[in-house]
Amino acid sequence: MKIARVESYVAEQVLETPFFFSQFGFDRRQICLVKVIAEDGSYGWGEGYGPAGVVQAGVEFLAPLVIGEDPLGVEAIWNKMHLRALDYARRGVLVASMSAIDIAIWDLRGKLLGQPVSVLLGGRRREKVKVYATGMYFVDSDDLIGKLVDEARSYVAAGFKALKMKVGLGVETDLRHVRAVRKAIGTEVELMVDANHAYSRSEARSFADQIEELDIGFFEEPLSPEDYEGYSELRGRTRIPIAGGECEYLLAGFRQLLSNQCVDIAQPDICGAGGLTETKRIATLARAFQTNVLPHSWGTGIAFAAGLHLVSTLDPLPGRLRMPDMMLEMDRSENALRDNLTSPQFQVEDGYVAVPKAPGLGVDVNPEQLARFARGG
Ligand code: CA
């Protein structure tokens, strides 16, 4: 069996309510989806993280390397793509293009072998994965605190046991927001904060010192992803676990993050850092550095399913009889592509989502919805 075709699509949704975070705003969602099709018509889906049109251009560059290959040899194909792209893709969006193709081949491979991706990754350690709600982005509002608090309460009401909110507008503003949300949700729900690398070193120190008393699960991307020394310094002086890595690519990038002692929790994006093939390697590397992996996830059901399968195979560190849960990020911000393009939709039950049992990733793309959202369609 050989791969016959590689198709790519840019799906776009204009948001009903534009929102922003510490770096820039969104008025639309755009995602590049990739379909890898075998000679017999069977297929797999993947998606890339990052500017969708750029991801798609990369997919078109890489597709000739994939066509004619055996989809069971996903790692061999990955290595071939990597060697061809290495001169241009030690970081960045071309790696996301590789990631999208790789995820699609994993999905196809699973279908051809009649096995879920998690089994092919080495086997599940759990049948359901704890998820945390990502939301509490910023909107233009006279009552932003009220909006953040209402949103946090809605996630708790929906069963989430852990939430992550945005910070990075400025230390004093952020403190007001985090204190209000913590007060609203009580002490039983885990709360994490994400600055999207908006702080200087001194701001990050000040903020960390002042939120320690609020029982923060982790402090994500406090500093520029280029500031490895700053991460290491901050991590050495705060009790709050430091998380990061969504802007990091490939095994070599994570080696730099990990060997510099930057993070307690490494957050590769499977759709950006190199696909399932490379993120599994990154997770293995992280184990050697005694660092847990908690993937970043911000896309459709394809990205989320890839995360579920991978996280279901990971053991937390250090091991013990009663092990804590491994978590996966579940973005709850407005995204009609996530909510409509793929099926089945993932249901949160008491803070957990079941890992699909069907062969491959266990999600499919609805062709009518794809036509509805396809850019230019
Ligand atoms: Ca983030």
Boltz pocket constraint, residues with backbone or C-beta under 6 A from the ligand:
constraints:
  - pocket:
      binder: B
      contacts: [[A, 194], [A, 196], [A, 220], [A, 221], [A, 246]]
      max_distance: 6.0
